[in-house]
Amino acid sequence: MNHNEINRRQFVYGAAATAATVAASLGLASASEPANPSKILSYNPDMEYRRLGKTNLMVSAVALGGHSRSNDEERREIVSRCLDAGINYIDACWDNEVKRDAKALKGRRDKAYLALSHGAKEVRNEDFRTSKKLLESLDELLKASDQEYTDLWRITCLEPGGRHTFNTACEIVDALEKGKKQGKARFGGFSSHDRRWIQFMIEYFPQIDVVCFPFTTMSKKAPQDSLFDALKKRDIGAFGIKPFAAASLFAGTPEENNQRGRLAIRYILHTNTVTPIPGMNSVQEVDNVIAAVKERRQLDVKESAELEHAGHQAWANLPTSYQWLKDWQYV
């Protein structure tokens, strides 16, 4: 065994012991503990809130995704509508999204949690697979977006994630730990499109607070060895990306598409597994998602059949670059 391997094992063991000690000393709240409205950002009684695992953040039942075709002014209107409706979590995974959303939150940064990633300068790029380079990337993005910190630094990883070496995994976690210790990130996590690699990461590294992965209308909890069992055991927060299957779910009139969007959100919320992060391009789309939160969760027979048909249609319409979504039928 070489010196590097010994250091890696010492790093993992030491961090695990520290995490266990901190958790015990904090007396973390249980998931069933009633929420205190005064401690919820942008609280709206018509919105539902959920505890985001061991972060103890109370986040809205749906979050605002970063992918959007809106310009700066439109985005500010979208963010304003979200805050008014009680949506208090924004996810931005590319530098242009982070700068745009930070600008949209200017003067009200304390009203929402803003998660970020510098996708082009993280481990998808082989030049950014060390803790040092990842922290440099974080510094660059915080400066460019005029922020002192991020609520969640969630590093964007390769898919399939298994292409990352164990050494890269250690570098990711080391960077997340240092980002938190330096006060640049309140919490740390990652996004990936590889279920097995996500499971390895959360089982091996107790430093992980939150993960992001795909969850569409065609997704469901696996009957055995489900990722959700591991997430629950380790009290890790989970966000579901691509709830509309990269917009492939929409293939009808505006009214039909709105109906499909609401059915999709209701279905995902009813599974009680992830907080969906839909990308929204207009205030009208925000209002449609908000309407879904207010509607009953259980789909009736007709609605279930309609959503199943839409899901199969979405699968047939998936672009070549999104065929990997089909690997997320069971989570």
C-alpha positions in Angstrom: 0.0 0.0 0.0 1.5 3.4 -1.0 1.6 6.5 1.1 -1.2 8.1 -0.9 -3.6 5.3 -0.2 -2.9 5.5 3.6 -3.6 9.2 3.6 -6.9 8.6 1.7 -8.0 6.1 4.3 -7.0 8.3 7.2 -8.9 11.2 5.6 -12.1 9.2 5.2 -11.9 7.7 8.7 -11.2 11.0 10.3 -13.9 12.9 8.5 -16.4 10.1 9.3 -15.6 10.3 13.0 -15.9 14.1 12.9 -19.3 14.0 11.2 -20.7 11.5 13.7 -19.5 13.6 16.6 -21.1 16.8 15.1 -24.4 15.0 14.4 -24.5 13.7 18.0 -23.7 17.1 19.5 -26.3 18.9 17.4 -29.2 16.6 18.2 -30.5 16.8 14.7 -34.3 17.3 14.3 -36.3 14.3 13.1 -38.0 14.4 9.7 -41.4 14.3 11.5 -40.7 17.4 13.7 -43.3 20.2 12.9 -41.9 23.0 10.9 -41.7 26.5 12.5 -42.9 29.0 9.9 -40.8 31.7 11.3 -37.7 29.7 10.4 -38.7 29.0 6.8 -37.4 31.3 4.1 -40.2 33.0 2.1 -42.8 31.1 4.0 -46.2 30.9 2.3 -49.0 28.9 4.0 -50.1 27.6 0.7 -46.7 26.0 0.0 -45.6 22.7 1.4 -42.1 22.4 3.0 -39.8 19.5 3.6 -36.8 18.9 5.7 -33.7 18.5 3.5 -32.1 15.6 5.3 -29.3 16.4 7.8 -29.0 20.0 6.5 -32.2 20.6 8.5 -33.1 23.2 5.9 -36.8 23.5 5.3 -37.2 23.7 1.5 -40.3 24.1 -0.6 -41.9 21.0 -2.0 -40.7 22.1 -5.5 -37.6 24.1 -6.3 -36.6 26.4 -9.2 -34.2 24.8 -11.7 -31.5 26.7 -13.4 -32.0 25.7 -17.0 -34.2 28.4 -18.6 -34.6 30.3 -21.8 -35.5 33.5 -20.0 -33.4 36.7 -20.1 -32.3 38.6 -17.0 -35.5 40.6 -16.7 -37.8 37.6 -17.2 -35.7 35.6 -14.8 -36.1 38.3 -12.1 -39.9 38.1 -12.6 -39.8 34.3 -12.4 -37.7 34.5 -9.2 -40.0 37.1 -7.7 -43.1 34.9 -8.4 -41.4 31.9 -6.8 -40.5 33.8 -3.7 -44.0 35.2 -3.4 -45.5 31.7 -3.7 -43.1 30.3 -1.1 -40.6 28.5 -3.4 -37.4 29.1 -1.6 -34.7 26.9 -3.3 -33.0 27.8 -6.6 -30.6 25.4 -8.3 -28.0 26.7 -10.8 -25.4 24.4 -12.3 -23.5 26.5 -14.9 -21.7 29.8 -14.5 -24.1 31.8 -16.6 -27.1 30.4 -14.6 -25.4 31.2 -11.3 -24.6 34.8 -12.3 -28.1 35.3 -13.7 -29.8 34.0 -10.6 -27.5 35.8 -8.2 -28.4 39.0 -10.1 -32.2 38.1 -9.9 -31.8 37.7 -6.1 -29.9 40.9 -5.6 -31.3 42.8 -2.6 -33.1 39.7 -1.3 -30.4 37.0 -1.1 -31.7 36.1 2.3 -35.1 35.1 0.9 -33.9 31.9 -0.8 -31.4 29.1 -0.8 -29.1 29.3 -3.8 -27.3 26.1 -4.8 -24.5 26.3 -7.4 -22.1 24.4 -9.5 -19.5 25.4 -12.1 -20.3 22.6 -14.4 -17.6 23.4 -17.1 -14.9 23.7 -14.4 -15.6 20.7 -12.2 -14.8 17.0 -12.5 -16.4 16.6 -15.9 -13.3 18.5 -17.0 -10.2 16.4 -16.4 -8.3 19.6 -15.5 -10.5 20.0 -12.5 -10.3 16.7 -10.7 -8.2 17.8 -7.7 -9.5 19.5 -4.5 -7.2 22.5 -5.3 -8.6 23.1 -8.8 -12.2 22.6 -7.6 -11.8 25.2 -4.8 -10.3 27.6 -7.4 -13.3 27.0 -9.6 -15.6 27.8 -6.6 -13.7 31.0 -5.8 -14.0 32.1 -9.4 -17.7 31.5 -9.6 -18.4 33.2 -6.2 -16.5 36.3 -7.3 -18.1 36.4 -10.7 -21.6 36.2 -9.2 -20.7 38.7 -6.4 -21.5 36.2 -3.6 -19.6 35.5 -0.4 -21.0 32.0 -0.1 -23.4 29.4 -1.5 -26.0 27.5 0.5 -25.1 24.3 -1.4 -22.1 23.5 -3.5 -23.2 20.5 -5.5 -20.3 19.4 -7.8 -21.5 18.3 -11.2 -20.1 14.8 -11.9 -19.6 12.7 -15.0 -22.1 10.2 -16.1 -21.7 7.4 -15.9 -20.2 8.4 -12.6 -18.2 5.2 -12.5 -15.7 6.7 -14.9 -14.4 8.7 -11.9 -11.6 7.0 -10.0 -11.6 6.5 -6.3 -8.9 9.2 -6.1 -11.2 11.7 -7.8 -14.0 10.8 -5.4 -11.7 11.6 -2.5 -10.7 14.9 -4.1 -14.4 15.9 -4.5 -15.1 15.2 -0.9 -12.0 17.0 0.3 -13.0 20.1 -1.7 -16.5 20.0 -0.3 -15.2 19.7 3.2 -12.7 22.6 2.7 -15.4 24.7 1.1 -17.5 24.4 4.2 -14.7 24.9 6.6 -13.7 28.1 4.7 -17.2 29.4 5.0 -17.7 29.4 1.2 -20.4 26.7 1.2 -22.9 25.9 4.0 -23.4 22.4 2.7 -21.9 20.1 0.1 -23.1 17.5 -2.3 -23.0 16.5 -6.0 -25.2 15.7 -9.0 -24.8 12.6 -11.1 -26.7 10.5 -13.6 -25.2 7.2 -12.4 -27.3 5.5 -9.6 -24.6 3.0 -8.6 -22.0 5.6 -8.2 -24.3 7.8 -6.1 -25.0 4.9 -3.8 -21.2 4.3 -3.4 -20.5 7.9 -2.7 -23.2 8.3 0.0 -22.3 5.0 1.7 -18.6 5.7 1.7 -18.5 9.4 2.5 -20.6 10.7 5.4 -19.6 14.2 4.5 -22.2 14.3 1.7 -25.2 16.4 2.6 -27.3 16.4 -0.6 -27.5 14.7 -4.0 -29.2 15.5 -7.2 -30.2 12.9 -9.7 -32.9 12.3 -12.4 -36.5 11.5 -11.5 -39.2 11.6 -14.1 -42.8 10.5 -14.4 -41.4 7.1 -15.5 -39.3 6.7 -12.3 -40.3 4.8 -9.2 -38.6 3.3 -6.2 -36.8 0.1 -6.9 -38.4 -2.9 -5.1 -34.9 -4.0 -3.9 -31.6 -2.2 -3.2 -33.3 1.2 -3.7 -31.2 4.3 -3.6 -33.8 5.8 -1.4 -33.2 3.3 1.4 -29.5 4.4 1.5 -30.5 8.1 1.4 -32.9 7.6 4.3 -30.4 5.6 6.3 -27.8 8.4 6.0 -30.3 11.3 6.2 -29.2 12.8 2.9 -31.3 15.4 1.1 -32.4 14.6 -2.5 -33.4 16.7 -5.4 -34.9 15.3 -8.6 -33.8 16.8 -11.9 -35.4 16.4 -15.3 -39.0 16.0 -13.9 -40.3 16.8 -17.4 -37.8 14.5 -19.2 -35.9 17.4 -20.7 -39.2 18.9 -22.0 -39.9 15.7 -24.0 -43.1 15.3 -21.9 -44.6 18.3 -23.7 -46.0 17.4 -27.1 -49.4 19.1 -27.3 -51.3 22.4 -27.0 -50.3 24.8 -24.3 -53.3 23.7 -22.2 -52.4 20.0 -22.7 -48.8 20.7 -21.8 -49.8 22.5 -18.6 -52.0 19.6 -17.6 -49.1 17.2 -18.2 -46.8 19.4 -16.2 -49.2 19.4 -13.2 -49.7 15.7 -13.4 -45.9 15.2 -13.4 -45.4 17.3 -10.3 -48.3 15.7 -8.5 -46.9 12.2 -9.3 -43.4 13.0 -8.1 -44.7 14.7 -4.9 -47.0 11.7 -4.2 -44.0 9.3 -4.3 -42.5 11.3 -1.3 -39.0 10.6 -2.5 -37.4 13.7 -4.0 -37.9 17.5 -4.3 -38.4 18.1 -8.0 -36.4 20.9 -9.7 -38.3 21.8 -12.9 -36.8 24.4 -15.2 -39.3 27.2 -15.7 -39.2 29.7 -18.5 -42.0 32.1 -17.5 -44.2 33.3 -14.7 -47.0 31.3 -16.2 -45.0 28.1 -15.9 -44.3 28.9 -12.3 -48.0 29.4 -11.6 -48.7 26.0 -13.2 -46.2 24.3 -10.9 -47.7 26.1 -7.9 -51.1 25.0 -8.9 -49.9 21.4 -9.0 -48.7 21.7 -5.4 -52.1 22.8 -4.3 -53.9 20.0 -6.1 -54.5 16.6 -4.5 -51.5 14.2 -4.9 -53.2 10.9 -5.7 -53.9 10.5 -9.4 -57.2 8.9 -10.4 -57.4 6.2 -12.9 -57.9 8.5 -15.9 -55.1 10.8 -14.8 -52.7 7.9 -14.3 -53.5 6.6 -17.7 -53.0 10.0 -19.2 -49.6 10.4 -17.5 -48.5 7.0 -18.5 -49.3 7.7 -22.1 -47.4 11.0 -21.9 -44.5 9.3 -20.3 -44.2 6.7 -23.1 -44.5 9.5 -25.6 -41.7 11.4 -23.9 -39.5 8.3 -24.0 -40.1 8.1 -27.7 -39.3 11.8 -28.2 -36.1 11.8 -26.2 -33.2 13.3 -28.0 -30.1 11.1 -28.5 -28.2 13.0 -25.8 -30.9 12.2 -23.2 -31.4 8.5 -23.8 -29.7 7.9 -20.5 -32.9 9.0 -18.7 -34.3 5.6 -19.5 -31.8 4.1 -17.0 -33.7 5.9 -14.2 -37.0 3.9 -14.4 -36.1 2.3 -11.0 -34.2 4.3 -8.4 
